[in-house]
Amino acid sequence: MTRNQVDSVLKKEDVPGPETRIEGPRYLVGAGPRPSARDEPMARALVVGSLIGAVLAVSNVYMGLKLGLWESGNIIATLLAFGGMAALSRWRGTAGPSTGELQLAQTVATSMGIHSATAGLMGAIPALTLMGATPPGWAVALWGVGLGSLGVWVAFVLRRRLLEEEALPFPTGVATADLISTLKARGEAPPVGARGLGWAGLGAVGVTWLREGPRLFPGCSFFPGRLGGVAAEQLQLGVGWSPLLLGLGVLVGPRVGVSLLLGAVVAWGLLAPWLVREGRVATSGFEHLVAWLTWPGVGLMVGASVVTFAALGRQVPALGADVLRLWRRRAAGERLAFQWQASVVPLAVLLVLLLGSTVFGLRPWHLLLALVLLLPLCTVGARAAGQTDICPVATMGALQQVAFGAVVQGQPTLGVVAGSVVAGPLASTSVGLWSLQTGRLLGTSVLRQFQAQLLGVVLGAAVSLPTYVLLVEAHGLGSPELPVPAALQFQALAELSARGVEGLPPSGALAAGLGLLAGILLSLLARGRLEHFVPSAVAVGIGFLVPAYYSVTICLGALLAAGVSRAWPASTPAPRGVGAGLIIGESLMGVLLALLGLLGLVSRA
């Protein structure tokens, strides 16, 4: 979670892209002028994009609660939009999808899909629940709409500065523009990635149903024997029967997969048996063990965030220029978009202020301080996303949380809420700028993109919150089914800022300190030539917070995908399509089974 952990390791798309600094006009279809907002097709694009966005939203909630990760979905949404609109065109005997339609469809889909990150459904909101301060559902939905709208606004005010004047690459946006141009050039033939996605999704639906419905096989095949006197089953050591975990391994690749496995080996293979043997935990159950393992795991992730934020310090000199240029004169198309923003932004700010003060317990000056910091922190994070294609959501959220913890002492929940005020809009800003980069290269109307992103924010809340409630009611937060690692980081930082090291479990302070140092060291080593050989500190930290079989299965998927691609590079379906299909298939069936279980139509474990 973000990719909200691993700071969105899933953001790098596997579609070949052009060089990093690219002139937009060579992507434009045809030689005519760029379309105006009035000329841009909307209805079919928004309907198809909304349906795809609902799928992405469900998948991101499911994946976020399990692993704290989210997928921007630009490439997946483009493939699905092309396939869906092409099939609809053949059925109705009409023209195929235009470039503008594909761009707007993926824009609304991705804006919907990231709502779990924008509203804090994988980090801040479950953390508040774990801390005994569960906010009402209606407030969470409106909170997400307010924060998402602010993120969309920040993306648009930064558009000219970052995309046109400085020409930051935003590689995901470039890759999406490449893909749309390629799909238009090849006509209505279904792309290989879409075929792989479809078949993998159907297979994942079947496997998930057989696992959770008739229960023909278990959720995990645990290793035999004992480790340090503790049964492997109690340590959650095994291989999961989870298409989602295998698919995630396909997407994240061998480095992250092996890093997760390393974290699981250290945490669950070495530290957990020692904790039981020394009597430092009450029992060997997952909940008791993870309460201690959270501290070194969060230490690793915070250490990585420290290095990331130090590197982002190079962006500070440009921050003043970014802010000063927000109100410069703009082209006619941009002026229309800013007229819309003039009515939307005050409503979003008012919504955040009202909810923050009446529901989340923030005083007006707390909220004003958080909103003042919103623009500069989002600007720094957006620059990082533009240069590296990685959105530092967790880093900026943790920074804001720690800052508020120092100012407002003894109230840990306020720091969690304050962290979400930056983390949520930053996720929306980064994904918005990826889509705006695609639109700039393809000549899509700025106003239409703004409208599509706002629609996605609202529809994303309508899909994501019910999905979240269903899964939490069915499985419970902090369980092996929903370990919520991103929420554990929010909770740990909140408790540390409120109670200090005295509130940590025995040896927890030492473990957190060692984890912090290890995270800093690994992240520093990974910034040089050893990047591809040094484990990811964030992924190692997540390996401490989730059941060990999660990490084993993800690593297995990563290694299998790498082996197949190396052995048969030409005949293998696009790996991202297969991985995304596995994730989407299990997510949709998992949510459906959770609903059926609550209704009493299927048995609940």
C-alpha positions as CSV (number, residue, x, y, z in Angstrom):
1,M,0.0,0.0,0.0
2,T,1.6,1.5,-3.1
3,R,2.3,0.1,-4.2
4,N,0.1,1.1,0.8
5,Q,3.4,-0.6,0.8
6,V,6.4,-1.4,-1.4
7,D,5.8,2.3,-2.4
8,S,3.9,0.9,-5.3
9,V,6.4,-1.6,-6.7
10,L,3.7,-2.5,-9.1
11,K,3.8,0.8,-10.9
12,K,6.3,-0.2,-13.5
13,E,4.5,-1.6,-16.5
14,D,6.0,-4.3,-18.6
15,V,5.2,-2.6,-21.9
16,P,8.2,-1.4,-23.9
17,G,8.3,2.3,-23.8
18,P,10.3,5.0,-25.7
19,E,13.1,7.0,-24.3
20,T,12.5,8.9,-21.1
21,R,12.3,12.4,-22.6
22,I,9.7,12.3,-25.3
23,E,8.0,14.9,-27.5
24,G,4.3,14.4,-27.3
25,P,3.2,15.2,-30.9
26,R,4.7,12.0,-32.4
27,Y,2.0,10.1,-30.5
28,L,-0.9,12.0,-31.9
29,V,-3.2,10.1,-34.2
30,G,-3.6,11.9,-37.4
31,A,-2.4,15.4,-38.4
32,G,-5.4,17.5,-37.4
33,P,-5.7,19.7,-34.3
34,R,-6.1,18.4,-30.9
35,P,-9.8,17.7,-30.1
36,S,-11.7,20.0,-27.9
37,A,-13.7,18.9,-24.9
38,R,-16.9,19.2,-27.0
39,D,-15.5,16.9,-29.8
40,E,-14.2,14.2,-27.4
41,P,-16.4,11.0,-27.2
42,M,-17.5,10.3,-23.7
43,A,-20.5,8.1,-23.1
44,R,-19.2,4.7,-24.3
45,A,-15.8,5.4,-22.8
46,L,-17.1,6.3,-19.4
47,V,-19.5,3.4,-19.2
48,V,-16.8,0.9,-20.2
49,G,-14.2,2.6,-18.0
50,S,-16.5,2.5,-15.0
51,L,-17.1,-1.2,-15.4
52,I,-13.4,-1.8,-15.6
53,G,-12.8,0.6,-12.7
54,A,-15.2,-1.4,-10.5
55,V,-13.1,-4.5,-11.2
56,L,-9.8,-2.7,-10.4
57,A,-11.3,-1.2,-7.2
58,V,-12.4,-4.6,-5.9
59,S,-9.0,-6.1,-6.7
60,N,-7.1,-3.2,-5.0
61,V,-9.2,-3.4,-1.8
62,Y,-8.7,-7.2,-1.6
63,M,-5.0,-7.0,-2.4
64,G,-4.4,-4.0,-0.2
65,L,-5.9,-5.6,2.9
66,K,-3.8,-8.7,2.3
67,L,-0.5,-7.2,1.4
68,G,-0.7,-3.4,1.5
69,L,-0.1,-3.1,-2.2
70,W,-2.1,-1.5,-5.0
71,E,-1.9,-1.5,-8.8
72,S,-2.4,1.6,-10.8
73,G,-4.0,-0.4,-13.6
74,N,-3.2,1.8,-16.5
75,I,-2.1,-1.0,-18.8
76,I,-4.7,-3.5,-17.6
77,A,-7.5,-0.9,-18.0
78,T,-6.4,-0.1,-21.5
79,L,-6.3,-3.7,-22.6
80,L,-9.7,-4.4,-21.2
81,A,-11.2,-1.2,-22.6
82,F,-10.0,-2.0,-26.1
83,G,-11.3,-5.5,-25.9
84,G,-14.6,-4.5,-24.5
85,M,-15.3,-1.6,-26.9
86,A,-14.1,-3.5,-29.9
87,A,-16.5,-6.4,-29.1
88,L,-19.3,-3.9,-28.5
89,S,-18.5,-2.3,-31.9
90,R,-18.6,-5.6,-33.7
91,W,-21.9,-6.5,-32.1
92,R,-23.6,-3.2,-32.9
93,G,-21.9,-2.7,-36.3
94,T,-20.3,0.6,-35.3
95,A,-16.9,2.1,-35.5
96,G,-14.2,0.7,-33.2
97,P,-12.9,2.6,-30.2
98,S,-11.1,5.9,-30.9
99,T,-7.8,6.9,-29.3
100,G,-9.7,9.5,-27.1
101,E,-12.2,6.8,-26.0
102,L,-9.5,4.4,-24.9
103,Q,-7.7,7.2,-23.0
104,L,-10.8,8.4,-21.2
105,A,-11.8,4.8,-20.4
106,Q,-8.5,4.1,-18.7
107,T,-8.6,7.4,-17.0
108,V,-11.9,6.8,-15.2
109,A,-11.0,3.2,-14.5
110,T,-7.7,4.0,-12.8
111,S,-9.2,6.8,-10.9
112,M,-11.8,4.4,-9.5
113,G,-9.3,1.6,-9.0
114,I,-7.0,3.5,-6.6
115,H,-9.8,4.6,-4.2
116,S,-8.7,2.1,-1.6
117,A,-5.3,4.0,-1.4
118,T,-7.0,7.4,-1.6
119,A,-9.5,6.8,1.1
120,G,-7.0,4.9,3.3
121,L,-8.9,1.6,3.2
122,M,-5.7,-0.4,3.4
123,G,-3.8,1.7,5.9
124,A,-5.3,4.5,7.9
125,I,-8.9,3.3,8.2
126,P,-8.1,-0.3,9.3
127,A,-5.5,1.2,11.7
128,L,-8.1,3.3,13.3
129,T,-10.3,0.2,13.7
130,L,-7.4,-1.7,15.3
131,M,-6.9,1.2,17.7
132,G,-10.6,1.1,18.7
133,A,-11.7,4.2,16.8
134,T,-13.7,2.9,13.9
135,P,-15.3,5.7,11.8
136,P,-18.7,5.3,10.3
137,G,-18.9,4.0,6.7
138,W,-20.6,7.1,5.2
139,A,-17.9,9.3,6.6
140,V,-15.1,7.1,5.2
141,A,-16.8,7.3,1.7
142,L,-17.1,11.1,1.8
143,W,-13.6,11.4,3.2
144,G,-12.2,9.4,0.3
145,V,-14.2,11.6,-2.2
146,G,-12.8,14.8,-0.6
147,L,-9.2,13.6,-0.5
148,G,-9.4,12.1,-4.0
149,S,-10.8,15.4,-5.4
150,L,-7.9,17.3,-3.8
151,G,-5.5,14.9,-5.4
152,V,-7.0,15.3,-8.8
153,W,-6.8,19.1,-8.4
154,V,-3.1,18.9,-7.5
155,A,-2.4,16.8,-10.5
156,F,-4.0,19.4,-12.8
157,V,-2.2,22.4,-11.2
158,L,1.1,20.5,-11.7
159,R,0.4,19.3,-15.2
160,R,2.0,22.1,-17.2
161,R,5.0,22.5,-14.9
162,L,5.9,18.8,-14.7
163,L,4.7,17.4,-18.0
164,E,5.3,20.2,-20.5
165,E,7.9,22.6,-19.1
166,E,10.2,20.1,-17.4
167,A,9.1,17.1,-19.5
168,L,9.4,14.6,-16.7
169,P,8.9,11.2,-18.2
170,F,6.1,9.7,-16.1
171,P,7.0,6.3,-17.7
172,T,3.6,4.6,-17.0
173,G,1.8,7.3,-18.9
174,V,4.2,7.0,-21.8
175,A,3.8,3.2,-21.8
176,T,0.0,3.6,-21.9
177,A,0.2,6.0,-24.8
178,D,2.4,3.5,-26.6
179,L,0.0,0.7,-26.0
180,I,-3.0,2.7,-27.2
181,S,-1.2,3.7,-30.4
182,T,-0.2,0.1,-31.0
183,L,-3.7,-1.2,-30.4
184,K,-5.1,1.4,-32.8
185,A,-2.5,0.4,-35.4
186,R,-3.3,-3.3,-35.3
187,G,-7.1,-2.9,-35.6
188,E,-9.5,-5.1,-33.7
189,A,-7.3,-8.2,-33.3
190,P,-7.3,-9.1,-29.6
191,P,-3.9,-8.4,-28.0
192,V,-2.0,-11.2,-26.5
193,G,-2.0,-9.6,-23.0
194,A,-5.8,-9.5,-23.0
195,R,-6.1,-13.2,-23.9
196,G,-3.7,-14.1,-21.1
197,L,-5.6,-11.9,-18.7
198,G,-9.0,-13.5,-19.6
199,W,-7.9,-17.1,-19.3
200,A,-5.9,-16.5,-16.1
201,G,-8.9,-14.7,-14.6
202,L,-11.3,-17.6,-15.4
203,G,-8.8,-20.1,-13.9
204,A,-8.5,-18.0,-10.8
205,V,-12.2,-17.8,-10.4
206,G,-12.5,-21.6,-10.6
207,V,-9.6,-22.3,-8.2
208,T,-10.9,-19.8,-5.6
209,W,-14.4,-21.3,-5.7
210,L,-13.2,-24.8,-5.3
211,R,-11.0,-23.7,-2.4
212,E,-13.6,-21.7,-0.5
213,G,-16.9,-23.3,-1.7
214,P,-16.7,-27.1,-1.7
215,R,-13.3,-26.9,-0.1
216,L,-11.7,-29.5,-2.3
217,F,-8.3,-28.3,-1.1
218,P,-7.1,-26.1,1.8
219,G,-6.1,-22.5,1.7
220,C,-2.5,-23.5,2.4
221,S,-0.5,-26.7,2.3
222,F,1.8,-26.4,5.3
223,F,5.2,-27.9,5.4
224,P,5.6,-31.0,7.6
225,G,7.7,-31.2,10.8
226,R,8.6,-28.6,13.4
227,L,11.0,-25.7,13.5
228,G,12.6,-24.8,16.8
229,G,10.0,-26.9,18.6
230,V,7.1,-25.2,16.9
231,A,4.9,-26.9,14.3
232,A,5.2,-25.4,10.8
233,E,1.5,-24.9,10.6
234,Q,1.6,-22.7,13.7
235,L,4.3,-20.6,12.0
236,Q,2.2,-20.4,8.8
237,L,5.0,-22.0,6.8
238,G,3.8,-23.6,3.6
239,V,2.6,-22.8,0.1
240,G,-0.8,-21.1,-0.5
241,W,-3.4,-22.2,-3.0
242,S,-3.9,-18.6,-4.0
243,P,-4.0,-17.4,-7.6
244,L,-3.8,-13.9,-6.3
245,L,-0.5,-14.5,-4.6
246,L,1.0,-16.3,-7.6
247,G,-0.2,-13.4,-9.9
248,L,1.3,-10.9,-7.6
249,G,4.6,-12.7,-7.9
250,V,4.3,-12.5,-11.7
251,L,3.9,-8.7,-11.4
252,V,6.5,-7.8,-8.8
253,G,9.3,-10.0,-10.3
254,P,12.1,-12.0,-8.7
255,R,13.8,-9.3,-6.7
256,V,10.7,-8.4,-4.7
257,G,9.6,-12.0,-4.5
258,V,12.9,-13.2,-3.1
259,S,12.9,-10.2,-0.7
260,L,9.6,-11.2,0.7
261,L,10.8,-14.8,1.1
262,L,13.9,-13.5,2.9
263,G,11.7,-11.5,5.3
264,A,9.5,-14.6,6.0
265,V,12.6,-16.8,6.6
266,V,14.1,-14.4,9.1
267,A,10.7,-13.5,10.8
268,W,8.8,-16.8,10.8
269,G,11.6,-19.3,10.4
270,L,14.1,-17.8,12.9
271,L,12.6,-15.1,15.2
272,A,9.1,-16.7,15.7
273,P,10.4,-20.0,17.1
274,W,12.8,-18.0,19.3
275,L,10.0,-15.9,20.6
276,V,8.0,-19.0,21.6
277,R,10.9,-20.8,23.1
278,E,11.9,-17.7,25.2
279,G,8.3,-17.1,26.3
280,R,8.2,-13.6,24.8
281,V,4.8,-14.2,23.3
282,A,1.8,-15.8,25.0
283,T,1.1,-18.4,22.3
284,S,2.4,-19.4,18.9
285,G,-0.7,-18.1,17.1
286,F,-0.3,-15.7,14.2
287,E,-1.9,-12.7,16.0
288,H,0.4,-13.0,19.0
289,L,3.6,-13.5,16.9
290,V,2.8,-10.7,14.5
291,A,2.2,-8.3,17.4
292,W,6.0,-8.6,18.1
293,L,7.2,-9.0,14.6
294,T,5.5,-5.8,13.6
295,W,8.3,-3.8,15.2
296,P,11.3,-5.0,13.2
297,G,9.1,-5.2,10.1
298,V,8.0,-1.6,10.4
299,G,11.5,-0.6,11.3
300,L,12.7,-2.0,7.9
301,M,10.0,-0.1,6.1
302,V,10.6,3.2,7.9
303,G,14.3,2.8,7.3
304,A,13.6,2.6,3.6
305,S,11.3,5.7,3.9
306,V,14.1,7.7,5.5
307,V,16.4,7.0,2.6
308,T,13.6,7.8,0.1
309,F,12.8,11.1,1.8
310,A,16.4,12.1,1.9
311,A,16.7,11.5,-1.8
312,L,13.5,13.5,-2.3
313,G,15.2,16.4,-0.6
314,R,16.8,17.2,-4.0
315,Q,13.3,18.2,-5.2
316,V,12.9,21.0,-2.6
317,P,14.7,23.7,-4.5
318,A,12.1,23.4,-7.3
319,L,9.2,23.4,-5.0
320,G,8.9,27.2,-4.8
321,A,8.9,27.5,-8.5
322,D,6.2,24.9,-8.8
323,V,3.9,26.7,-6.4
324,L,4.5,30.2,-7.9
325,R,3.7,29.0,-11.4
326,L,0.3,27.5,-10.4
327,W,-1.5,30.7,-11.2
328,R,0.1,31.7,-14.5
329,R,-2.0,32.3,-17.6
330,R,-3.2,29.1,-19.3
331,A,-4.5,28.0,-22.6
332,A,-8.2,28.0,-23.3
333,G,-8.7,24.3,-22.7
334,E,-6.9,24.5,-19.4
335,R,-8.9,27.6,-18.4
336,L,-12.1,25.5,-18.8
337,A,-10.7,22.8,-16.6
338,F,-9.7,25.4,-14.0
339,Q,-13.2,26.9,-14.1
340,W,-14.5,23.5,-13.1
341,Q,-11.9,23.2,-10.4
342,A,-12.9,26.6,-9.0
343,S,-16.2,25.0,-8.0
344,V,-15.0,21.6,-7.1
345,V,-11.9,22.3,-4.9
346,P,-13.7,24.6,-2.3
347,L,-16.3,21.8,-1.9
348,A,-13.6,19.2,-1.4
349,V,-11.8,21.4,1.2
350,L,-15.0,22.1,3.0
351,L,-15.8,18.3,3.1
352,V,-12.4,17.4,4.5
353,L,-12.6,20.2,7.1
354,L,-16.1,19.1,8.2
355,L,-15.4,15.4,8.4
356,G,-12.0,15.9,10.0
357,S,-13.4,18.0,12.8
358,T,-16.8,16.2,13.4
359,V,-15.8,12.6,12.8
360,F,-12.1,12.1,13.0
361,G,-11.4,14.5,16.0
362,L,-9.0,16.9,14.3
363,R,-9.2,20.5,15.5
364,P,-9.5,23.2,12.8
365,W,-5.8,24.2,13.1
366,H,-4.8,20.6,12.8
367,L,-6.7,20.4,9.5
368,L,-5.4,23.7,8.2
369,L,-1.8,22.6,8.9
370,A,-2.4,19.3,7.2
371,L,-3.9,21.0,4.1
372,V,-1.1,23.6,4.0
373,L,1.4,20.7,3.9
374,L,-0.7,18.9,1.3
375,L,0.5,20.8,-1.8
376,P,4.2,20.9,-1.1
377,L,4.4,17.2,0.0
378,C,2.2,16.1,-3.0
379,T,4.4,18.1,-5.3
380,V,7.6,16.4,-4.0
381,G,5.9,13.0,-4.3
382,A,4.6,13.8,-7.8
383,R,8.1,14.7,-9.0
384,A,9.4,11.4,-7.6
385,A,6.6,9.5,-9.5
386,G,7.5,11.4,-12.7
387,Q,11.2,10.6,-12.5
388,T,11.2,7.1,-11.1
389,D,7.6,5.8,-11.8
390,I,7.3,5.0,-8.1
391,C,4.8,6.9,-6.0
392,P,6.2,7.4,-2.4
393,V,2.7,7.3,-0.7
394,A,3.9,5.5,2.4
395,T,6.9,7.7,2.8
396,M,4.9,11.0,2.7
397,G,2.1,9.5,4.9
398,A,4.7,8.4,7.5
399,L,6.4,11.8,7.4
400,Q,3.1,13.6,8.0
401,Q,2.1,11.2,10.8
402,V,5.4,11.5,12.6
403,A,5.2,15.3,12.3
404,F,1.8,15.4,13.8
405,G,2.7,12.9,16.5
406,A,5.4,15.4,17.6
407,V,3.0,18.3,17.7
408,V,-0.1,16.6,19.1
409,Q,1.3,14.3,21.7
410,G,-0.8,11.6,23.5
411,Q,-3.4,11.3,20.7
412,P,-2.2,8.6,18.4
413,T,-5.3,8.5,16.2
414,L,-4.9,12.1,15.1
415,G,-1.5,11.3,13.6
416,V,-3.1,8.4,11.6
417,V,-5.8,10.7,10.2
418,A,-3.2,13.4,9.5
419,G,-1.0,10.9,7.6
420,S,-4.0,10.0,5.4
421,V,-4.6,13.6,4.5
422,V,-1.3,13.5,2.5
423,A,-1.1,9.8,1.5
424,G,-4.6,9.8,0.0
425,P,-4.3,12.8,-2.3
426,L,-0.8,11.8,-3.3
427,A,-2.0,8.5,-4.6
428,S,-4.7,10.3,-6.6
429,T,-2.2,12.9,-7.9
430,S,0.4,10.4,-9.1
431,V,-2.1,8.2,-10.9
432,G,-3.8,11.4,-12.3
433,L,-0.4,12.6,-13.7
434,W,0.2,9.2,-15.3
435,S,-3.1,9.5,-17.1
436,L,-2.5,13.2,-18.0
437,Q,0.8,12.2,-19.5
438,T,-1.0,9.7,-21.7
439,G,-3.6,12.3,-22.6
440,R,-1.0,14.9,-23.4
441,L,0.8,12.5,-25.8
442,L,-2.4,11.5,-27.5
443,G,-4.0,14.9,-27.6
444,T,-7.0,14.2,-25.3
445,S,-9.0,17.2,-23.9
446,V,-7.7,18.4,-20.5
447,L,-11.3,19.2,-19.4
448,R,-12.5,15.7,-20.3
449,Q,-9.7,14.1,-18.4
450,F,-10.5,16.2,-15.4
451,Q,-14.2,15.2,-15.6
452,A,-13.3,11.6,-16.0
453,Q,-11.0,11.6,-13.0
454,L,-13.6,13.2,-10.8
455,L,-16.2,10.7,-11.9
456,G,-13.8,7.9,-11.0
457,V,-13.3,9.4,-7.5
458,V,-17.0,9.3,-6.8
459,L,-17.7,5.9,-8.3
460,G,-14.6,4.5,-6.7
461,A,-16.1,5.3,-3.3
462,A,-19.4,3.6,-4.2
463,V,-17.5,0.3,-5.1
464,S,-14.5,0.3,-2.7
465,L,-16.3,0.9,0.6
466,P,-18.9,-1.9,0.3
467,T,-16.1,-4.2,-0.7
468,Y,-14.0,-3.2,2.3
469,V,-17.0,-3.7,4.7
470,L,-17.8,-7.1,3.2
471,L,-14.2,-8.4,3.6
472,V,-13.8,-7.1,7.1
473,E,-17.1,-8.5,8.3
474,A,-16.2,-11.9,6.7
475,H,-12.6,-12.3,7.9
476,G,-11.7,-9.7,10.5
477,L,-8.8,-7.3,10.5
478,G,-5.4,-8.6,11.6
479,S,-6.4,-12.2,10.8
480,P,-4.2,-14.5,8.5
481,E,-6.8,-13.8,5.8
482,L,-6.5,-10.0,6.2
483,P,-3.2,-9.2,7.9
484,V,-3.3,-5.5,6.8
485,P,0.4,-4.8,6.9
486,A,0.0,-1.2,5.9
487,A,-2.4,-0.6,8.8
488,L,0.1,-2.2,11.2
489,Q,2.7,0.4,10.1
490,F,0.2,3.3,10.8
491,Q,-0.6,1.7,14.1
492,A,3.0,1.1,15.2
493,L,4.0,4.7,14.4
494,A,1.0,6.1,16.2
495,E,1.7,4.0,19.3
496,L,5.4,4.9,19.3
497,S,4.7,8.6,19.0
498,A,2.1,8.5,21.7
499,R,3.7,6.1,24.3
500,G,7.4,6.0,23.4
501,V,9.4,2.8,23.6
502,E,7.8,2.0,27.0
503,G,4.7,0.7,25.1
504,L,6.7,-1.8,23.0
505,P,6.8,-5.5,23.8
506,P,9.9,-7.1,25.4
507,S,12.9,-6.5,23.2
508,G,10.6,-4.7,20.7
509,A,12.6,-1.4,20.9
510,L,15.9,-3.2,20.1
511,A,14.2,-5.1,17.2
512,A,12.7,-1.9,15.8
513,G,16.1,-0.2,15.9
514,L,17.9,-3.0,14.2
515,G,15.2,-3.1,11.6
516,L,15.5,0.6,11.0
517,L,19.3,0.3,10.5
518,A,18.9,-2.7,8.2
519,G,16.3,-0.8,6.2
520,I,18.6,2.2,5.8
521,L,21.5,0.0,4.8
522,L,19.6,-2.0,2.3
523,S,18.1,1.1,0.7
524,L,21.4,2.8,0.4
525,L,23.0,-0.2,-1.2
526,A,20.1,-0.5,-3.6
527,R,20.6,3.0,-4.9
528,G,23.9,2.0,-6.7
529,R,24.9,-0.6,-9.2
530,L,23.8,-3.4,-6.8
531,E,20.1,-2.4,-7.1
532,H,19.1,-5.6,-8.8
533,F,21.0,-7.8,-6.3
534,V,20.1,-6.1,-3.0
535,P,16.9,-7.2,-1.3
536,S,14.1,-4.6,-1.2
537,A,13.9,-3.3,2.4
538,V,10.2,-2.6,2.1
539,A,9.5,-6.1,0.8
540,V,11.6,-7.7,3.5
541,G,9.6,-5.7,6.1
542,I,6.3,-6.9,4.6
543,G,7.5,-10.4,4.9
544,F,7.6,-9.9,8.7
545,L,3.9,-8.7,8.8
546,V,2.1,-11.3,6.6
547,P,1.8,-15.1,7.0
548,A,4.9,-16.8,5.8
549,Y,3.0,-18.8,3.1
550,Y,2.1,-15.4,1.4
551,S,5.7,-14.7,0.8
552,V,6.6,-18.3,-0.2
553,T,3.7,-18.3,-2.8
554,I,4.6,-14.8,-4.2
555,C,8.2,-15.8,-4.6
556,L,7.2,-19.0,-6.3
557,G,5.0,-17.1,-8.8
558,A,7.9,-14.6,-9.5
559,L,10.4,-17.4,-10.1
560,L,8.0,-19.4,-12.3
561,A,7.2,-16.4,-14.4
562,A,10.9,-15.5,-14.8
563,G,11.7,-19.1,-15.7
564,V,9.0,-19.4,-18.3
565,S,9.8,-16.0,-19.9
566,R,13.5,-17.0,-20.1
567,A,12.7,-20.4,-21.6
568,W,10.0,-19.4,-24.1
569,P,10.3,-15.6,-24.6
570,A,8.4,-15.5,-27.9
571,S,5.5,-17.8,-27.2
572,T,4.7,-16.8,-23.6
573,P,1.6,-14.6,-23.1
574,A,2.3,-11.1,-21.8
575,P,3.3,-11.7,-18.1
576,R,1.4,-8.7,-16.7
577,G,-1.8,-9.9,-18.4
578,V,-1.6,-13.3,-16.8
579,G,-0.6,-11.9,-13.4
580,A,-3.4,-9.3,-13.5
581,G,-5.9,-12.0,-14.5
582,L,-5.0,-14.2,-11.5
583,I,-5.3,-11.2,-9.1
584,I,-8.6,-10.0,-10.6
585,G,-10.2,-13.5,-10.7
586,E,-9.5,-14.3,-7.1
587,S,-10.4,-10.8,-5.9
588,L,-13.8,-10.9,-7.6
589,M,-14.6,-14.5,-6.4
590,G,-13.3,-13.8,-2.9
591,V,-15.6,-10.8,-2.5
592,L,-18.5,-12.8,-3.9
593,L,-17.8,-15.7,-1.5
594,A,-17.5,-13.2,1.4
595,L,-21.0,-11.9,0.6
596,L,-22.5,-15.4,0.2
597,G,-20.9,-16.4,3.5
598,L,-22.5,-13.4,5.3
599,L,-25.8,-14.3,3.8
600,G,-25.4,-17.9,5.0
601,L,-25.4,-19.4,1.5
602,V,-21.9,-20.9,1.9
603,S,-20.1,-22.1,5.0
604,R,-17.6,-19.8,6.6
605,A,-14.4,-21.3,7.9
